[in-house]
């Protein structure tokens, strides 16, 4: 009998995806439309469930910016896909652009601030996402560590991020958004 010869895989095979691939997977029902995932370096990353404190601080932050920013000058992207290119589509908790920049047009250089609220995703947000946002020209990136009650503020420096840690008791002023200061400590 002439049976085909099967060669065992010696290494795992990865399939690189694009944003269009993910959309087609959703349309085909392979991924539900509300599936919590991000596309990072062409890999589909399932996002962990948000804890109660994460959800609370994210909601407060979105509401706060909504009350304090002029809607004619700024656009707030809450839980919105940040389309960096065909293989990079993270979903930060919040990003802010100047008015007139639609979500699909937001790129690193025209985004004023990206914010991630982190409890279980802290290491990923401080390493993989920080490097990704640096590579795509994001100018300011905050990682709000809900467990340590500290915000890791990343600002562009020469050749890399300049990172400072600000306790929740300290007011934070985004570099590119004039006249606002966020005080996480007010929210518990």
C-alpha positions as CSV (number, residue, x, y, z in Angstrom):
1,X,0.0,0.0,0.0
2,X,1.3,3.5,-0.8
3,X,0.4,5.5,2.3
4,X,1.6,9.0,2.5
5,X,4.7,9.5,4.6
6,X,4.0,11.9,7.5
7,X,6.8,13.9,9.0
8,X,6.2,15.0,12.6
9,X,6.5,18.7,13.3
10,X,9.7,19.4,15.1
11,X,8.8,23.0,16.0
12,X,5.4,24.7,16.6
13,X,4.1,26.5,13.6
14,X,2.9,30.0,14.0
15,X,0.5,31.7,11.5
16,X,0.8,35.4,11.2
17,X,-2.5,37.3,11.0
18,X,-3.5,40.7,9.7
19,X,-6.3,42.9,10.9
20,X,-8.2,41.9,7.8
21,X,-7.8,38.2,8.8
22,X,-9.2,38.9,12.2
23,X,-12.2,40.7,10.7
24,X,-12.8,37.8,8.4
25,X,-12.6,35.4,11.3
26,X,-15.2,37.5,13.1
27,X,-17.5,37.6,10.0
28,X,-17.2,33.8,9.7
29,X,-18.1,33.3,13.3
30,X,-14.7,31.8,14.2
31,X,-14.3,34.7,16.7
32,X,-17.3,36.3,18.3
33,X,-17.5,40.0,17.4
34,X,-17.1,40.9,21.1
35,X,-14.1,38.6,21.7
36,X,-11.5,40.4,23.8
37,X,-8.3,40.1,21.8
38,X,-5.5,42.2,20.4
39,X,-3.3,41.7,17.3
40,X,0.3,42.2,18.3
41,X,3.2,41.4,15.9
42,X,0.7,39.4,13.8
43,X,-0.3,37.2,16.7
44,X,-3.8,37.1,18.1
45,X,-3.5,37.7,21.9
46,X,-6.5,36.9,24.1
47,X,-6.9,39.6,26.7
48,X,-7.5,38.6,30.3
49,X,-10.8,39.4,32.0
50,X,-10.7,42.8,33.7
51,X,-10.9,42.7,37.4
52,X,-13.3,45.0,39.4
53,X,-10.7,47.6,40.3
54,X,-9.4,47.7,36.7
55,X,-12.9,48.3,35.3
56,X,-13.6,50.9,38.0
57,X,-10.5,52.9,37.4
58,X,-10.8,52.7,33.6
59,X,-14.4,53.9,33.8
60,X,-13.5,56.7,36.1
61,X,-10.6,57.8,33.9
62,X,-12.8,57.8,30.7
63,X,-15.5,59.8,32.5
64,X,-12.9,62.2,34.0
65,X,-11.3,63.0,30.6
66,X,-14.8,63.3,29.1
67,X,-15.7,66.0,31.6
68,X,-12.3,67.9,31.5
69,X,-11.4,67.9,27.8
70,X,-12.9,70.2,25.2
71,X,-14.7,67.9,22.7
72,X,-13.9,70.5,19.9
73,X,-10.2,70.1,20.6
74,X,-9.8,66.4,21.6
75,X,-11.2,62.9,20.8
76,X,-11.2,60.2,23.4
77,X,-10.9,56.5,22.3
78,X,-12.1,54.3,25.1
79,X,-11.6,50.6,24.6
80,X,-11.0,51.3,20.9
81,X,-8.8,49.4,18.6
82,X,-5.6,51.4,17.8
83,X,-4.8,50.4,14.2
84,X,-1.1,50.9,13.9
85,X,-0.6,48.8,10.8
86,X,-1.9,45.6,9.2
87,X,-0.3,43.4,11.9
88,X,-0.6,45.7,14.9
89,X,-4.0,46.4,16.4
90,X,-3.7,46.8,20.2
91,X,-6.8,47.8,22.3
92,X,-5.6,50.2,25.0
93,X,-8.0,51.2,27.7
94,X,-7.9,54.8,26.4
95,X,-6.2,56.9,23.9
96,X,-6.6,60.6,23.1
97,X,-6.0,62.4,19.8
98,X,-6.6,65.9,18.6
99,X,-10.1,66.6,17.3
100,X,-10.7,65.5,13.7
101,X,-8.7,62.3,14.0
102,X,-11.0,59.4,13.5
103,X,-10.2,56.1,15.3
104,X,-9.1,54.4,12.1
105,X,-6.8,57.4,11.4
106,X,-5.1,57.4,14.8
107,X,-1.4,56.5,14.6
108,X,1.4,56.9,17.1
109,X,2.5,60.3,15.9
110,X,-1.0,61.9,16.1
111,X,-2.0,60.3,19.4
112,X,-1.4,62.6,22.4
113,X,-1.7,60.0,25.2
114,X,-2.2,56.2,25.5
115,X,-3.3,54.7,28.8
116,X,-3.4,51.1,29.9
117,X,-4.9,50.2,33.3
118,X,-3.2,47.0,34.5
119,X,-3.7,44.4,37.1
120,X,-3.0,41.0,35.5
121,X,-1.4,42.5,32.3
122,X,1.2,44.7,34.0
123,X,4.3,42.9,32.7
124,X,2.9,42.7,29.2
125,X,1.9,46.4,29.2
126,X,5.3,47.5,30.5
127,X,7.3,45.4,28.1
128,X,5.6,44.3,24.9
129,X,3.2,47.2,24.6
130,X,5.7,49.8,25.7
131,X,8.1,48.7,23.0
132,X,5.3,48.6,20.4
133,X,4.1,52.1,21.2
134,X,7.7,53.3,21.1
135,X,8.2,51.8,17.7
136,X,5.1,53.5,16.3
137,X,5.9,56.9,17.6
138,X,3.5,57.2,20.6
139,X,4.7,60.3,22.5
140,X,3.3,59.5,26.0
141,X,2.1,56.2,27.5
142,X,0.7,55.6,31.0
143,X,0.5,52.2,32.6
144,X,-1.8,52.5,35.7
145,X,-0.8,49.7,38.1
146,X,-3.9,49.2,40.2
147,X,-2.2,46.8,42.6
148,X,0.8,49.1,43.5
149,X,-1.3,52.2,43.2
150,X,1.3,53.7,40.9
151,X,1.3,55.0,37.3
152,X,4.3,54.3,35.1
153,X,4.6,57.4,32.9
154,X,6.5,56.8,29.7
155,X,7.6,59.9,27.7
156,X,9.8,59.9,24.7
157,X,13.4,60.4,25.5
158,X,16.5,60.3,23.3
159,X,16.7,56.7,22.1
160,X,14.0,55.3,24.4
161,X,11.3,55.9,26.9
162,X,12.0,58.0,29.9
163,X,9.9,56.3,32.7
164,X,8.9,57.7,36.0
165,X,6.6,56.1,38.6
166,X,4.0,58.4,40.1
167,X,2.0,57.3,43.2
168,X,-1.8,57.7,43.0
169,X,-1.5,60.6,45.5
170,X,0.5,62.6,42.9
171,X,-1.4,64.6,40.2
172,X,-0.4,63.7,36.6
173,X,-0.4,66.2,33.8
174,X,-0.2,64.8,30.3
175,X,2.6,66.5,28.4
176,X,0.6,67.3,25.2
177,X,-2.8,68.1,26.8
178,X,-2.8,71.5,28.4
179,X,-4.6,72.4,31.6
180,X,-5.5,69.0,33.0
181,X,-4.1,67.1,35.9
182,X,-5.4,63.6,36.9
183,X,-5.4,62.5,40.5
184,X,-6.1,58.8,40.8
185,X,-6.0,59.0,44.6
186,X,-9.3,60.8,44.6
187,X,-11.0,57.7,43.3
188,X,-10.2,55.3,46.2
